[in-house]
């Protein structure tokens, strides 16, 4: 593990919205932002010490959810220092207290999953509505710096609203994972999904991957190891190479390098190897028909993942693409509006191919309105948007200035 250059102001500019979505109050973010001047320092104005003060204050007030969120911000963006590893342990402990009185049944599973001729421990947080539960499992996976505890509020809401059994896990190379990020980590996630489906007695499985987790969602759908998947902002290497790690902004190269379990920041050789190994096109997965329905969503202004990685999936018969104009990575600025119809899409795909499914698909597109566009043209000269359904291949028009 290693530290890397990154300015605290850049992290707050880029990630304040994420911290709020984890459950950190806006006032807390503002206080910490005003005081922190060193991401890796351990002095009074260092990242971990300042966040730790807020977390301890929440602990004293027994606001365990807020404490867990603040400790999560303290350990951000990776566990490269001893104080961050301690912060992560405190986060898990506070989270245990916070889950004592949830409106769903919550269980922390620890699985031994086969991987590379051995087995490795995988921890999953499983949410299940107490009544009206379906026999469908949704695996929820984040990226290199957003882990399963940070996905708690999303997992809870999806479980309550949809009836799906939701299992949040850490992407390999992050959180409690014991193995580094690697191009064959889909084997581990597929095995985890199978074991969780058996444990929860779910007949169908799906995966929702955010950021780098979207890479695994796409791969599991393309290889038919889940029944449906949503890729939210995942890099897939559509042009034969994945993202150039060294060109990623806001210290992301360091976060990726730590997920890979490198001992020092990645150089050109490591970056090139990563780019080739993680390309789904080079793995031959973009030249065959999708084995399971796949929904790919991203913002048109993503600074991390090229737009072509989403657009490339549009021509696949079993895939659908939603582009969200005027938004960045994972369409986060409009995610509260986009995620509900995405879950509706998922439920429709997991249902029998019937009139009910057709009505559900029609209803979710109506609910989206002009929030998303198809991949054909992002904007037209008349301020409208040309969209193409990946299945009907018929263009239609969405009104609005740039469809924002």
C-alpha positions in Angstrom: 0.0 0.0 0.0 1.2 3.5 -0.7 0.2 7.2 -0.5 0.0 9.5 -3.5 -0.3 13.2 -4.3 -3.8 14.5 -4.0 -5.1 17.9 -2.9 -7.8 17.9 -0.2 -9.7 20.7 -2.0 -9.9 18.5 -5.1 -11.3 15.6 -3.1 -14.0 17.8 -1.5 -14.9 19.3 -4.8 -15.2 15.9 -6.4 -16.6 13.8 -3.5 -18.8 16.1 -1.3 -21.9 14.7 -3.1 -20.7 11.2 -2.4 -20.2 11.9 1.3 -23.7 13.3 1.6 -25.1 10.2 -0.1 -23.3 8.1 2.5 -25.1 9.9 5.3 -22.6 12.6 6.3 -24.6 15.8 7.0 -23.8 18.9 4.9 -22.8 20.9 7.9 -20.2 18.3 8.9 -18.7 18.2 5.4 -18.4 22.0 5.5 -16.7 22.0 8.9 -14.2 19.3 7.8 -13.6 21.0 4.5 -12.7 24.3 6.2 -10.1 22.6 8.6 -8.4 19.9 6.5 -5.2 21.0 4.6 -3.4 17.6 4.3 -4.8 14.4 3.0 -2.2 12.1 4.5 -1.0 14.1 7.5 -1.7 13.1 11.1 -1.6 16.5 12.7 -4.6 18.5 13.8 -5.5 19.6 10.3 -4.9 16.2 8.7 -7.7 14.3 6.9 -8.1 11.4 9.3 -7.8 13.4 12.6 -10.4 16.0 11.6 -12.9 13.4 10.3 -12.2 11.3 13.4 -13.4 14.2 15.6 -16.7 14.3 13.8 -17.0 10.5 14.1 -16.3 10.5 17.8 -18.9 13.2 18.4 -21.5 11.1 16.6 -20.5 8.1 18.7 -21.0 10.1 21.9 -24.4 11.0 20.7 -25.0 7.3 19.8 -25.8 8.3 16.2 -24.2 5.2 14.9 -25.2 5.7 11.3 -23.6 9.2 11.2 -20.5 7.8 13.0 -20.1 5.0 10.5 -20.4 7.5 7.6 -17.8 9.8 9.1 -15.4 7.0 9.8 -15.9 5.9 6.2 -14.9 9.4 5.1 -11.9 9.2 7.4 -10.6 6.0 5.8 -11.2 7.4 2.3 -9.9 6.9 -0.4 -8.0 3.8 0.5 -6.3 2.0 3.4 -2.8 3.2 2.7 -2.0 4.3 6.2 -2.3 2.8 9.7 -4.7 5.5 10.9 -7.0 4.8 7.9 -7.0 1.1 8.7 -8.0 2.0 12.3 -10.7 4.3 11.0 -12.1 1.5 8.8 -12.2 -0.9 11.8 -14.1 1.8 13.7 -16.5 2.2 10.8 -17.4 -1.5 10.8 -17.9 -1.4 14.5 -20.2 1.6 14.3 -22.0 0.1 11.4 -22.7 -3.0 13.4 -24.5 -0.8 16.0 -26.4 1.1 13.3 -27.9 -2.1 11.8 -29.4 -3.2 15.1 -32.9 -1.7 14.4 -33.3 -1.6 10.6 -36.8 -1.8 9.0 -35.5 -4.9 7.1 -33.9 -8.1 8.2 -30.1 -7.6 8.1 -27.4 -10.2 8.2 -23.7 -10.1 7.8 -22.5 -13.2 5.9 -19.0 -14.5 5.8 -18.4 -16.9 2.9 -15.5 -19.0 1.8 -15.5 -18.6 -2.0 -13.3 -20.7 -4.3 -10.8 -18.5 -6.3 -7.6 -19.5 -8.1 -7.6 -23.1 -6.7 -8.0 -21.8 -3.2 -10.8 -20.2 -1.2 -11.0 -16.7 0.1 -13.2 -15.0 2.7 -15.9 -12.7 1.3 -18.1 -10.6 3.6 -21.6 -9.6 2.4 -24.2 -7.4 4.0 -27.6 -8.8 3.1 -30.9 -6.9 3.4 -34.2 -8.5 3.1 -37.7 -7.0 3.5 -39.7 -8.8 6.2 -42.8 -9.2 4.0 -43.4 -9.5 0.3 -39.9 -10.7 -0.5 -39.2 -12.0 -4.0 -37.0 -15.0 -4.9 -34.5 -12.7 -6.6 -31.1 -11.7 -5.3 -29.4 -8.4 -6.3 -25.6 -8.2 -5.7 -24.6 -4.6 -5.1 -20.9 -3.8 -5.8 -19.1 -0.4 -5.7 -15.7 0.7 -7.0 -12.2 1.3 -5.8 -13.2 3.8 -3.1 -16.9 3.3 -2.4 -17.4 0.1 -0.5 -20.3 -1.9 0.9 -20.9 0.2 4.0 -21.1 3.3 1.8 -23.8 1.5 -0.2 -25.9 0.8 2.9 -28.5 3.5 2.2 -28.9 2.4 -1.4 -29.2 -1.2 -0.5 -31.7 -0.5 2.2 -34.0 1.5 -0.1 -33.8 -0.9 -2.9 -34.7 -3.8 -0.6 -37.6 -1.9 1.0 -39.1 -0.6 -2.3 -38.5 -3.6 -4.6 -38.7 -6.7 -2.4 -35.4 -7.9 -3.8 -32.9 -9.5 -1.5 -29.9 -7.1 -1.7 -26.4 -8.2 -0.9 -23.7 -5.5 -0.7 -20.1 -6.6 -1.2 -16.7 -5.0 -1.5 -15.0 -5.1 -4.9 -11.9 -7.3 -4.9 -8.9 -5.3 -3.8 -11.0 -3.0 -1.5 -12.6 -3.0 2.0 -12.6 -6.4 3.7 -11.6 -8.2 0.5 -8.5 -10.4 1.0 -7.4 -10.5 -2.7 -6.2 -7.8 -5.0 -8.1 -6.4 -7.9 -7.5 -8.6 -11.0 -9.0 -9.2 -14.4 -10.4 -12.6 -13.4 -12.1 -11.3 -10.2 -15.4 -11.9 -11.9 -14.9 -15.6 -10.9 -14.9 -14.5 -7.3 -18.0 -12.4 -7.7 -19.8 -15.1 -9.6 -19.0 -17.6 -6.9 -20.2 -15.2 -4.2 -23.5 -14.6 -6.1 -24.1 -18.4 -6.3 -23.4 -19.0 -2.6 -25.6 -16.1 -1.5 -28.4 -17.2 -3.8 -28.2 -20.7 -2.1 -28.1 -19.2 1.4 -31.1 -16.9 0.8 -33.0 -19.4 -1.4 -33.2 -17.1 -4.4 -33.9 -18.6 -7.8 -32.7 -15.6 -9.9 -29.7 -13.4 -9.6 -28.8 -9.9 -10.8 -25.9 -7.5 -10.2 -25.8 -3.7 -9.9 -22.3 -2.4 -10.2 -21.3 1.2 -9.6 -18.2 2.8 -11.0 -15.6 0.0 -11.4 -18.2 -2.4 -10.0 -20.0 -1.7 -13.3 -17.2 -3.5 -15.1 -18.1 -6.7 -13.2 -21.8 -6.2 -13.8 -21.2 -6.0 -17.6 -18.9 -9.0 -17.5 -21.3 -11.2 -15.5 -24.1 -10.3 -17.9 -22.1 -10.9 -21.0 -21.0 -14.3 -19.8 -24.5 -15.3 -18.6 -23.7 -15.9 -15.0 -26.5 -13.7 -13.7 -30.0 -13.2 -15.0 -29.7 -9.4 -15.5 -27.3 -6.6 -14.7 -27.0 -2.9 -14.5 -23.6 -1.3 -15.3 -23.6 2.2 -13.8 -20.5 4.0 -15.0 -18.2 1.0 -15.4 -15.2 0.9 -17.7 -15.2 -2.0 -20.1 -12.4 -1.2 -22.6 -14.6 -1.0 -25.6 -11.8 0.0 -28.0 -9.4 -2.7 -26.9 -7.9 -0.9 -24.0 -9.4 0.1 -20.7 -8.9 3.6 -19.1 -5.4 5.0 -18.9 -4.8 4.9 -15.2 -2.1 7.5 -15.2 -4.5 10.0 -16.9 -7.2 9.7 -14.2 -7.9 12.9 -12.2 -8.2 13.5 -8.5 -5.7 10.9 -7.4 -7.7 8.0 -8.8 -4.5 6.4 -10.2 -3.4 5.9 -6.6 -6.7 4.4 -5.5 -6.6 1.9 -8.4 -3.0 1.1 -7.6 -3.9 0.4 -4.0 -6.7 -1.9 -5.1 -4.2 -3.8 -7.3 -2.1 -4.1 -4.1 0.9 -2.4 -5.7 3.7 -1.3 -3.4 4.2 2.0 -5.1 2.3 4.3 -7.5 1.7 2.6 -10.9 4.2 3.5 -13.7 3.6 3.3 -17.4 4.2 -0.5 -17.6 1.6 -1.2 -14.8 -0.8 1.2 -16.4 -0.5 -0.4 -19.8 -0.9 -3.9 -18.4 -4.0 -2.8 -16.6 -5.4 -1.2 -19.7 -5.0 -4.4 -21.7 -6.0 -7.0 -19.1 -9.3 -5.2 -18.2 -10.6 -4.7 -21.7 -13.7 -6.8 -22.3 -13.1 -6.4 -26.1 -9.7 -8.0 -25.8 -11.4 -10.8 -23.8 -13.7 -11.4 -26.7 -16.8 -10.5 -24.8 -18.0 -7.6 -27.0 -18.1 -9.7 -30.2 -20.7 -12.2 -29.1 -24.4 -11.7 -28.2 -25.1 -10.8 -24.6 -26.1 -13.8 -22.6 -28.3 -11.8 -20.2 -30.1 -8.4 -20.3 -27.7 -5.6 -19.5 -28.5 -1.9 -18.8 -25.6 0.5 -19.1 -26.0 4.0 -17.6 -23.5 6.9 -17.4 -23.3 10.6 -17.5 -22.2 12.3 -20.7 -19.5 14.3 -18.8 -17.8 11.4 -17.0 -14.1 12.5 -16.4 -13.0 8.9 -15.6 -14.7 6.6 -18.1 -14.8 7.3 -21.8 -18.4 7.7 -23.2 -17.6 5.1 -25.8 -17.5 2.4 -23.1 -21.2 3.0 -22.6 -22.2 3.6 -26.2 -20.4 0.5 -27.4 -23.1 -1.6 -25.7 -26.0 0.0 -27.6 -26.1 -2.3 -30.6 -26.2 -5.5 -28.6 -29.7 -7.1 -28.8 -29.9 -7.8 -25.1 -28.5 -4.5 -24.0 -29.9 -1.1 -23.4 -28.1 2.2 -22.9 -29.1 5.3 -21.0 -27.0 8.4 -21.3 -27.7 11.2 -18.8 -26.8 14.6 -20.3 -25.1 17.2 -18.1 -23.9 14.7 -15.5 -20.6 13.2 -14.6 -19.4 9.8 -13.3 -22.2 7.4 -12.7 -24.7 10.2 -13.5 -24.5 11.0 -9.8 -26.0 14.5 -10.1 -29.3 12.9 -11.2 -28.9 9.4 -9.7 -31.9 9.8 -7.4 -34.1 10.3 -10.5 -32.4 7.6 -12.6 -32.0 4.8 -10.1 -35.7 4.0 -9.5 -36.6 3.4 -13.2 -33.4 1.4 -13.5 -34.5 -0.9 -10.7 -37.9 -1.1 -12.4 -36.1 -2.1 -15.6 -34.3 -4.8 -13.6 -37.5 -6.1 -12.1 -39.1 -6.2 -15.5 -36.2 -8.2 -16.9 -36.3 -10.7 -14.0 -40.1 -11.2 -14.6 -41.6 -13.7 -17.1 -41.7 -12.4 -20.6 -45.3 -11.3 -20.5 -47.6 -8.3 -20.9 -46.7 -7.4 -17.3 -43.0 -7.0 -18.4 -44.0 -4.9 -21.4 -46.1 -2.6 -19.3 -43.3 -2.2 -16.7 -40.8 -1.3 -19.4 -43.2 1.2 -20.8 -43.9 2.7 -17.4 -40.3 3.2 -16.5 -39.5 5.0 -19.8 -42.4 7.3 -19.1 -41.1 8.0 -15.6 -37.6 8.9 -17.0 -39.0 11.5 -19.4 -36.0 13.5 -20.7 -33.7 12.6 -17.9 -31.8 10.2 -20.2 -31.1 9.9 -23.9 -30.1 7.1 -26.2 -26.6 6.8 -27.6 -27.1 7.9 -31.2 -26.6 11.6 -30.7 -26.1 13.4 -27.4 -27.4 16.7 -28.7 -29.0 17.9 -32.0 -28.7 21.2 -33.7 -32.3 22.1 -32.8 -31.7 21.5 -29.1 -33.4 18.1 -29.2 -32.0 14.7 -28.7 -32.0 11.8 -31.1 -32.4 8.5 -29.2 -32.4 5.0 -30.3 -33.7 2.0 -28.4 -31.2 -0.8 -28.5 -34.1 -3.3 -29.1 -36.5 -1.5 -31.4 -33.8 0.4 -33.3 -36.4 3.1 -34.0 -35.3 6.7 -33.3 -37.5 9.0 -31.3 -37.1 12.5 -30.0 -36.9 14.0 -26.5 -37.6 17.6 -26.1 -35.8 20.2 -23.9 -32.7 22.4 -24.2 -30.0 19.8 -24.6 -32.3 17.4 -22.9 -30.8 18.5 -19.6 
